Amino acid sequence: MKLDQFLKFQGVTLTGGQAKHLIQSGFVTVNGELEVRRGRQLNAGDIVTVEDESFEVELAPDSTP
């Protein structure tokens, strides 16, 4: 899942435009490092922090046989 999609999924933002602004304004870190790429691919276990709120990335297992 991409970072901007994750922020929308978590309810941090309502739109992709809001997510883009938040990310590019320097309010988002991934695993403790500033991230300004909204298309950053997230992996299970990554910690996304927006201001003082943190979220752990949990991805469903691939259901493809």
PyMOL Python script that loads the backbone (N, CA, C, O; Angstrom):
from pymol import cmd

cmd.read_pdbstr("""\
ATOM      1  N   MET A   1       0.842  -1.164   0.000  1.00  0.00           N
ATOM      2  CA  MET A   1       0.000   0.000   0.000  1.00  0.00           C
ATOM      3  C   MET A   1       0.893   1.235   0.000  1.00  0.00           C
ATOM      4  O   MET A   1       1.934   1.264   0.657  1.00  0.00           O
ATOM      5  N   LYS A   2       0.478   2.238  -0.735  1.00  0.00           N
ATOM      6  CA  LYS A   2       1.243   3.477  -0.801  1.00  0.00           C
ATOM      7  C   LYS A   2       0.909   4.358   0.399  1.00  0.00           C
ATOM      8  O   LYS A   2      -0.163   4.248   0.993  1.00  0.00           O
ATOM      9  N   LEU A   3       1.847   5.229   0.738  1.00  0.00           N
ATOM     10  CA  LEU A   3       1.722   6.069   1.919  1.00  0.00           C
ATOM     11  C   LEU A   3       0.465   6.927   1.888  1.00  0.00           C
ATOM     12  O   LEU A   3      -0.253   6.992   2.886  1.00  0.00           O
ATOM     13  N   ASP A   4       0.181   7.582   0.775  1.00  0.00           N
ATOM     14  CA  ASP A   4      -1.004   8.444   0.731  1.00  0.00           C
ATOM     15  C   ASP A   4      -2.290   7.633   0.899  1.00  0.00           C
ATOM     16  O   ASP A   4      -3.231   8.096   1.542  1.00  0.00           O
ATOM     17  N   GLN A   5      -2.336   6.438   0.331  1.00  0.00           N
ATOM     18  CA  GLN A   5      -3.500   5.567   0.489  1.00  0.00           C
ATOM     19  C   GLN A   5      -3.652   5.132   1.941  1.00  0.00           C
ATOM     20  O   GLN A   5      -4.766   5.060   2.460  1.00  0.00           O
ATOM     21  N   PHE A   6      -2.535   4.845   2.591  1.00  0.00           N
ATOM     22  CA  PHE A   6      -2.559   4.425   3.986  1.00  0.00           C
ATOM     23  C   PHE A   6      -3.135   5.523   4.873  1.00  0.00           C
ATOM     24  O   PHE A   6      -3.929   5.244   5.772  1.00  0.00           O
ATOM     25  N   LEU A   7      -2.737   6.770   4.625  1.00  0.00           N
ATOM     26  CA  LEU A   7      -3.252   7.875   5.434  1.00  0.00           C
ATOM     27  C   LEU A   7      -4.762   8.022   5.268  1.00  0.00           C
ATOM     28  O   LEU A   7      -5.468   8.308   6.235  1.00  0.00           O
ATOM     29  N   LYS A   8      -5.254   7.829   4.056  1.00  0.00           N
ATOM     30  CA  LYS A   8      -6.707   7.879   3.839  1.00  0.00           C
ATOM     31  C   LYS A   8      -7.383   6.699   4.527  1.00  0.00           C
ATOM     32  O   LYS A   8      -8.423   6.874   5.163  1.00  0.00           O
ATOM     33  N   PHE A   9      -6.820   5.514   4.413  1.00  0.00           N
ATOM     34  CA  PHE A   9      -7.382   4.307   5.017  1.00  0.00           C
ATOM     35  C   PHE A   9      -7.481   4.442   6.537  1.00  0.00           C
ATOM     36  O   PHE A   9      -8.444   3.973   7.144  1.00  0.00           O
ATOM     37  N   GLN A  10      -6.488   5.080   7.145  1.00  0.00           N
ATOM     38  CA  GLN A  10      -6.467   5.260   8.598  1.00  0.00           C
ATOM     39  C   GLN A  10      -7.364   6.415   9.056  1.00  0.00           C
ATOM     40  O   GLN A  10      -7.558   6.610  10.256  1.00  0.00           O
ATOM     41  N   GLY A  11      -7.906   7.175   8.108  1.00  0.00           N
ATOM     42  CA  GLY A  11      -8.778   8.293   8.465  1.00  0.00           C
ATOM     43  C   GLY A  11      -8.033   9.548   8.860  1.00  0.00           C
ATOM     44  O   GLY A  11      -8.623  10.477   9.412  1.00  0.00           O
ATOM     45  N   VAL A  12      -6.729   9.585   8.579  1.00  0.00           N
ATOM     46  CA  VAL A  12      -5.936  10.771   8.890  1.00  0.00           C
ATOM     47  C   VAL A  12      -6.326  11.905   7.951  1.00  0.00           C
ATOM     48  O   VAL A  12      -6.398  13.064   8.360  1.00  0.00           O
ATOM     49  N   THR A  13      -6.579  11.562   6.688  1.00  0.00           N
ATOM     50  CA  THR A  13      -7.035  12.536   5.698  1.00  0.00           C
ATOM     51  C   THR A  13      -8.261  11.977   4.991  1.00  0.00           C
ATOM     52  O   THR A  13      -8.516  10.772   5.015  1.00  0.00           O
ATOM     53  N   LEU A  14      -9.013  12.869   4.365  1.00  0.00           N
ATOM     54  CA  LEU A  14     -10.198  12.446   3.629  1.00  0.00           C
ATOM     55  C   LEU A  14      -9.922  12.270   2.146  1.00  0.00           C
ATOM     56  O   LEU A  14     -10.591  11.485   1.474  1.00  0.00           O
ATOM     57  N   THR A  15      -8.932  13.001   1.632  1.00  0.00           N
ATOM     58  CA  THR A  15      -8.654  12.964   0.198  1.00  0.00           C
ATOM     59  C   THR A  15      -7.167  12.756  -0.061  1.00  0.00           C
ATOM     60  O   THR A  15      -6.328  12.947   0.819  1.00  0.00           O
ATOM     61  N   GLY A  16      -6.869  12.362  -1.291  1.00  0.00           N
ATOM     62  CA  GLY A  16      -5.477  12.218  -1.697  1.00  0.00           C
ATOM     63  C   GLY A  16      -4.748  13.545  -1.686  1.00  0.00           C
ATOM     64  O   GLY A  16      -3.556  13.599  -1.385  1.00  0.00           O
ATOM     65  N   GLY A  17      -5.457  14.619  -2.011  1.00  0.00           N
ATOM     66  CA  GLY A  17      -4.853  15.949  -1.995  1.00  0.00           C
ATOM     67  C   GLY A  17      -4.425  16.362  -0.601  1.00  0.00           C
ATOM     68  O   GLY A  17      -3.362  16.956  -0.418  1.00  0.00           O
ATOM     69  N   GLN A  18      -5.260  16.046   0.387  1.00  0.00           N
ATOM     70  CA  GLN A  18      -4.910  16.349   1.773  1.00  0.00           C
ATOM     71  C   GLN A  18      -3.696  15.531   2.204  1.00  0.00           C
ATOM     72  O   GLN A  18      -2.802  16.041   2.879  1.00  0.00           O
ATOM     73  N   ALA A  19      -3.672  14.267   1.812  1.00  0.00           N
ATOM     74  CA  ALA A  19      -2.541  13.401   2.151  1.00  0.00           C
ATOM     75  C   ALA A  19      -1.259  13.943   1.527  1.00  0.00           C
ATOM     76  O   ALA A  19      -0.219  14.003   2.184  1.00  0.00           O
ATOM     77  N   LYS A  20      -1.335  14.336   0.264  1.00  0.00           N
ATOM     78  CA  LYS A  20      -0.175  14.886  -0.436  1.00  0.00           C
ATOM     79  C   LYS A  20       0.363  16.113   0.298  1.00  0.00           C
ATOM     80  O   LYS A  20       1.570  16.236   0.508  1.00  0.00           O
ATOM     81  N   HIS A  21      -0.527  17.011   0.685  1.00  0.00           N
ATOM     82  CA  HIS A  21      -0.109  18.234   1.377  1.00  0.00           C
ATOM     83  C   HIS A  21       0.560  17.911   2.715  1.00  0.00           C
ATOM     84  O   HIS A  21       1.600  18.479   3.049  1.00  0.00           O
ATOM     85  N   LEU A  22      -0.038  17.006   3.468  1.00  0.00           N
ATOM     86  CA  LEU A  22       0.500  16.618   4.772  1.00  0.00           C
ATOM     87  C   LEU A  22       1.898  16.019   4.627  1.00  0.00           C
ATOM     88  O   LEU A  22       2.810  16.353   5.383  1.00  0.00           O
ATOM     89  N   ILE A  23       2.051  15.128   3.643  1.00  0.00           N
ATOM     90  CA  ILE A  23       3.336  14.458   3.411  1.00  0.00           C
ATOM     91  C   ILE A  23       4.394  15.459   2.954  1.00  0.00           C
ATOM     92  O   ILE A  23       5.495  15.502   3.503  1.00  0.00           O
ATOM     93  N   GLN A  24       4.054  16.265   1.944  1.00  0.00           N
ATOM     94  CA  GLN A  24       5.034  17.186   1.381  1.00  0.00           C
ATOM     95  C   GLN A  24       5.363  18.352   2.309  1.00  0.00           C
ATOM     96  O   GLN A  24       6.368  19.035   2.113  1.00  0.00           O
ATOM     97  N   SER A  25       4.523  18.584   3.320  1.00  0.00           N
ATOM     98  CA  SER A  25       4.788  19.646   4.291  1.00  0.00           C
ATOM     99  C   SER A  25       5.685  19.177   5.433  1.00  0.00           C
ATOM    100  O   SER A  25       6.032  19.961   6.316  1.00  0.00           O
ATOM    101  N   GLY A  26       6.061  17.894   5.415  1.00  0.00           N
ATOM    102  CA  GLY A  26       7.007  17.386   6.397  1.00  0.00           C
ATOM    103  C   GLY A  26       6.404  16.921   7.708  1.00  0.00           C
ATOM    104  O   GLY A  26       7.096  16.867   8.724  1.00  0.00           O
ATOM    105  N   PHE A  27       5.121  16.584   7.700  1.00  0.00           N
ATOM    106  CA  PHE A  27       4.451  16.143   8.922  1.00  0.00           C
ATOM    107  C   PHE A  27       4.434  14.628   9.091  1.00  0.00           C
ATOM    108  O   PHE A  27       3.899  14.128  10.080  1.00  0.00           O
ATOM    109  N   VAL A  28       5.013  13.885   8.139  1.00  0.00           N
ATOM    110  CA  VAL A  28       4.907  12.426   8.161  1.00  0.00           C
ATOM    111  C   VAL A  28       6.293  11.785   8.207  1.00  0.00           C
ATOM    112  O   VAL A  28       7.194  12.161   7.457  1.00  0.00           O
ATOM    113  N   THR A  29       6.441  10.808   9.106  1.00  0.00           N
ATOM    114  CA  THR A  29       7.658  10.005   9.128  1.00  0.00           C
ATOM    115  C   THR A  29       7.287   8.538   8.965  1.00  0.00           C
ATOM    116  O   THR A  29       6.200   8.109   9.351  1.00  0.00           O
ATOM    117  N   VAL A  30       8.210   7.780   8.386  1.00  0.00           N
ATOM    118  CA  VAL A  30       8.055   6.332   8.267  1.00  0.00           C
ATOM    119  C   VAL A  30       9.275   5.716   8.937  1.00  0.00           C
ATOM    120  O   VAL A  30      10.412   5.971   8.542  1.00  0.00           O
ATOM    121  N   ASN A  31       9.024   4.910   9.946  1.00  0.00           N
ATOM    122  CA  ASN A  31      10.097   4.280  10.728  1.00  0.00           C
ATOM    123  C   ASN A  31      11.081   5.315  11.270  1.00  0.00           C
ATOM    124  O   ASN A  31      12.290   5.083  11.304  1.00  0.00           O
ATOM    125  N   GLY A  32      10.541   6.470  11.696  1.00  0.00           N
ATOM    126  CA  GLY A  32      11.357   7.503  12.321  1.00  0.00           C
ATOM    127  C   GLY A  32      12.077   8.435  11.372  1.00  0.00           C
ATOM    128  O   GLY A  32      12.791   9.334  11.817  1.00  0.00           O
ATOM    129  N   GLU A  33      11.906   8.244  10.066  1.00  0.00           N
ATOM    130  CA  GLU A  33      12.584   9.093   9.087  1.00  0.00           C
ATOM    131  C   GLU A  33      11.568   9.900   8.296  1.00  0.00           C
ATOM    132  O   GLU A  33      10.545   9.368   7.865  1.00  0.00           O
ATOM    133  N   LEU A  34      11.850  11.189   8.106  1.00  0.00           N
ATOM    134  CA  LEU A  34      10.975  12.065   7.343  1.00  0.00           C
ATOM    135  C   LEU A  34      10.729  11.479   5.962  1.00  0.00           C
ATOM    136  O   LEU A  34      11.663  11.045   5.288  1.00  0.00           O
ATOM    137  N   GLU A  35       9.474  11.469   5.547  1.00  0.00           N
ATOM    138  CA  GLU A  35       9.125  10.934   4.226  1.00  0.00           C
ATOM    139  C   GLU A  35       8.300  11.971   3.478  1.00  0.00           C
ATOM    140  O   GLU A  35       7.261  12.410   3.970  1.00  0.00           O
ATOM    141  N   VAL A  36       8.755  12.364   2.292  1.00  0.00           N
ATOM    142  CA  VAL A  36       8.040  13.358   1.497  1.00  0.00           C
ATOM    143  C   VAL A  36       7.526  12.784   0.176  1.00  0.00           C
ATOM    144  O   VAL A  36       7.007  13.519  -0.664  1.00  0.00           O
ATOM    145  N   ARG A  37       7.672  11.477  -0.002  1.00  0.00           N
ATOM    146  CA  ARG A  37       7.166  10.828  -1.222  1.00  0.00           C
ATOM    147  C   ARG A  37       5.818  10.185  -0.911  1.00  0.00           C
ATOM    148  O   ARG A  37       5.741   9.218  -0.152  1.00  0.00           O
ATOM    149  N   ARG A  38       4.766  10.724  -1.499  1.00  0.00           N
ATOM    150  CA  ARG A  38       3.436  10.186  -1.200  1.00  0.00           C
ATOM    151  C   ARG A  38       3.249   8.789  -1.771  1.00  0.00           C
ATOM    152  O   ARG A  38       2.393   8.045  -1.293  1.00  0.00           O
ATOM    153  N   GLY A  39       4.019   8.418  -2.773  1.00  0.00           N
ATOM    154  CA  GLY A  39       3.924   7.103  -3.383  1.00  0.00           C
ATOM    155  C   GLY A  39       4.816   6.063  -2.725  1.00  0.00           C
ATOM    156  O   GLY A  39       4.950   4.953  -3.239  1.00  0.00           O
ATOM    157  N   ARG A  40       5.425   6.403  -1.602  1.00  0.00           N
ATOM    158  CA  ARG A  40       6.306   5.466  -0.878  1.00  0.00           C
ATOM    159  C   ARG A  40       5.540   4.176  -0.592  1.00  0.00           C
ATOM    160  O   ARG A  40       4.456   4.206  -0.008  1.00  0.00           O
ATOM    161  N   GLN A  41       6.106   3.052  -1.005  1.00  0.00           N
ATOM    162  CA  GLN A  41       5.482   1.749  -0.765  1.00  0.00           C
ATOM    163  C   GLN A  41       5.738   1.343   0.680  1.00  0.00           C
ATOM    164  O   GLN A  41       6.882   1.321   1.134  1.00  0.00           O
ATOM    165  N   LEU A  42       4.670   1.022   1.397  1.00  0.00           N
ATOM    166  CA  LEU A  42       4.793   0.609   2.791  1.00  0.00           C
ATOM    167  C   LEU A  42       4.812  -0.905   2.892  1.00  0.00           C
ATOM    168  O   LEU A  42       4.227  -1.603   2.064  1.00  0.00           O
ATOM    169  N   ASN A  43       5.482  -1.400   3.904  1.00  0.00           N
ATOM    170  CA  ASN A  43       5.569  -2.833   4.163  1.00  0.00           C
ATOM    171  C   ASN A  43       4.984  -3.135   5.533  1.00  0.00           C
ATOM    172  O   ASN A  43       4.930  -2.263   6.400  1.00  0.00           O
ATOM    173  N   ALA A  44       4.549  -4.367   5.725  1.00  0.00           N
ATOM    174  CA  ALA A  44       4.026  -4.783   7.024  1.00  0.00           C
ATOM    175  C   ALA A  44       5.074  -4.513   8.098  1.00  0.00           C
ATOM    176  O   ALA A  44       6.253  -4.822   7.923  1.00  0.00           O
ATOM    177  N   GLY A  45       4.632  -3.937   9.201  1.00  0.00           N
ATOM    178  CA  GLY A  45       5.538  -3.629  10.298  1.00  0.00           C
ATOM    179  C   GLY A  45       6.080  -2.216  10.286  1.00  0.00           C
ATOM    180  O   GLY A  45       6.627  -1.762  11.292  1.00  0.00           O
ATOM    181  N   ASP A  46       5.944  -1.499   9.162  1.00  0.00           N
ATOM    182  CA  ASP A  46       6.377  -0.104   9.125  1.00  0.00           C
ATOM    183  C   ASP A  46       5.556   0.702  10.125  1.00  0.00           C
ATOM    184  O   ASP A  46       4.384   0.406  10.357  1.00  0.00           O
ATOM    185  N   ILE A  47       6.173   1.717  10.712  1.00  0.00           N
ATOM    186  CA  ILE A  47       5.491   2.615  11.638  1.00  0.00           C
ATOM    187  C   ILE A  47       5.393   3.984  10.970  1.00  0.00           C
ATOM    188  O   ILE A  47       6.404   4.624  10.683  1.00  0.00           O
ATOM    189  N   VAL A  48       4.162   4.418  10.728  1.00  0.00           N
ATOM    190  CA  VAL A  48       3.901   5.720  10.116  1.00  0.00           C
ATOM    191  C   VAL A  48       3.452   6.666  11.223  1.00  0.00           C
ATOM    192  O   VAL A  48       2.503   6.377  11.952  1.00  0.00           O
ATOM    193  N   THR A  49       4.143   7.798  11.342  1.00  0.00           N
ATOM    194  CA  THR A  49       3.794   8.779  12.363  1.00  0.00           C
ATOM    195  C   THR A  49       3.399  10.083  11.689  1.00  0.00           C
ATOM    196  O   THR A  49       4.109  10.606  10.830  1.00  0.00           O
ATOM    197  N   VAL A  50       2.239  10.593  12.105  1.00  0.00           N
ATOM    198  CA  VAL A  50       1.745  11.881  11.620  1.00  0.00           C
ATOM    199  C   VAL A  50       1.615  12.769  12.846  1.00  0.00           C
ATOM    200  O   VAL A  50       0.788  12.529  13.726  1.00  0.00           O
ATOM    201  N   GLU A  51       2.452  13.802  12.884  1.00  0.00           N
ATOM    202  CA  GLU A  51       2.565  14.655  14.056  1.00  0.00           C
ATOM    203  C   GLU A  51       2.848  13.766  15.267  1.00  0.00           C
ATOM    204  O   GLU A  51       3.942  13.206  15.335  1.00  0.00           O
ATOM    205  N   ASP A  52       1.941  13.600  16.218  1.00  0.00           N
ATOM    206  CA  ASP A  52       2.231  12.791  17.408  1.00  0.00           C
ATOM    207  C   ASP A  52       1.475  11.472  17.435  1.00  0.00           C
ATOM    208  O   ASP A  52       1.463  10.797  18.464  1.00  0.00           O
ATOM    209  N   GLU A  53       0.849  11.090  16.340  1.00  0.00           N
ATOM    210  CA  GLU A  53       0.063   9.858  16.299  1.00  0.00           C
ATOM    211  C   GLU A  53       0.750   8.835  15.394  1.00  0.00           C
ATOM    212  O   GLU A  53       1.110   9.143  14.258  1.00  0.00           O
ATOM    213  N   SER A  54       0.930   7.612  15.910  1.00  0.00           N
ATOM    214  CA  SER A  54       1.622   6.564  15.159  1.00  0.00           C
ATOM    215  C   SER A  54       0.677   5.435  14.789  1.00  0.00           C
ATOM    216  O   SER A  54      -0.255   5.109  15.525  1.00  0.00           O
ATOM    217  N   PHE A  55       0.942   4.843  13.623  1.00  0.00           N
ATOM    218  CA  PHE A  55       0.153   3.731  13.105  1.00  0.00           C
ATOM    219  C   PHE A  55       1.108   2.654  12.611  1.00  0.00           C
ATOM    220  O   PHE A  55       2.087   2.954  11.927  1.00  0.00           O
ATOM    221  N   GLU A  56       0.827   1.402  12.955  1.00  0.00           N
ATOM    222  CA  GLU A  56       1.629   0.295  12.433  1.00  0.00           C
ATOM    223  C   GLU A  56       0.942  -0.257  11.196  1.00  0.00           C
ATOM    224  O   GLU A  56      -0.269  -0.480  11.193  1.00  0.00           O
ATOM    225  N   VAL A  57       1.721  -0.476  10.149  1.00  0.00           N
ATOM    226  CA  VAL A  57       1.184  -1.008   8.905  1.00  0.00           C
ATOM    227  C   VAL A  57       0.959  -2.503   9.066  1.00  0.00           C
ATOM    228  O   VAL A  57       1.882  -3.258   9.374  1.00  0.00           O
ATOM    229  N   GLU A  58      -0.276  -2.912   8.854  1.00  0.00           N
ATOM    230  CA  GLU A  58      -0.633  -4.332   8.876  1.00  0.00           C
ATOM    231  C   GLU A  58      -1.308  -4.638   7.552  1.00  0.00           C
ATOM    232  O   GLU A  58      -2.407  -4.152   7.283  1.00  0.00           O
ATOM    233  N   LEU A  59      -0.663  -5.433   6.735  1.00  0.00           N
ATOM    234  CA  LEU A  59      -1.201  -5.767   5.422  1.00  0.00           C
ATOM    235  C   LEU A  59      -1.775  -7.168   5.446  1.00  0.00           C
ATOM    236  O   LEU A  59      -1.188  -8.082   6.026  1.00  0.00           O
ATOM    237  N   ALA A  60      -2.923  -7.329   4.815  1.00  0.00           N
ATOM    238  CA  ALA A  60      -3.545  -8.651   4.730  1.00  0.00           C
ATOM    239  C   ALA A  60      -2.685  -9.543   3.846  1.00  0.00           C
ATOM    240  O   ALA A  60      -2.093  -9.067   2.878  1.00  0.00           O
ATOM    241  N   PRO A  61      -2.610 -10.826   4.167  1.00  0.00           N
ATOM    242  CA  PRO A  61      -1.847 -11.739   3.310  1.00  0.00           C
ATOM    243  C   PRO A  61      -2.439 -11.769   1.908  1.00  0.00           C
ATOM    244  O   PRO A  61      -3.648 -11.630   1.725  1.00  0.00           O
ATOM    245  N   ASP A  62      -1.586 -11.949   0.946  1.00  0.00           N
ATOM    246  CA  ASP A  62      -2.033 -12.031  -0.446  1.00  0.00           C
ATOM    247  C   ASP A  62      -2.920 -13.257  -0.608  1.00  0.00           C
ATOM    248  O   ASP A  62      -2.523 -14.366  -0.253  1.00  0.00           O
ATOM    249  N   SER A  63      -4.118 -13.058  -1.143  1.00  0.00           N
ATOM    250  CA  SER A  63      -5.063 -14.168  -1.280  1.00  0.00           C
ATOM    251  C   SER A  63      -4.927 -14.895  -2.611  1.00  0.00           C
ATOM    252  O   SER A  63      -5.700 -15.807  -2.906  1.00  0.00           O
ATOM    253  N   THR A  64      -3.944 -14.493  -3.416  1.00  0.00           N
ATOM    254  CA  THR A  64      -3.738 -15.147  -4.701  1.00  0.00           C
ATOM    255  C   THR A  64      -3.109 -16.520  -4.483  1.00  0.00           C
ATOM    256  O   THR A  64      -2.103 -16.627  -3.782  1.00  0.00           O
ATOM    257  N   PRO A  65      -3.685 -17.578  -5.073  1.00  0.00           N
ATOM    258  CA  PRO A  65      -3.114 -18.929  -4.887  1.00  0.00           C
ATOM    259  C   PRO A  65      -1.759 -19.090  -5.543  1.00  0.00           C
ATOM    260  O   PRO A  65      -1.162 -20.163  -5.470  1.00  0.00           O
TER     261      PRO A  65
END
""", "prot")
cmd.dss("prot")
cmd.show_as("cartoon", "prot")
cmd.util.cbc("prot")
cmd.orient("prot")
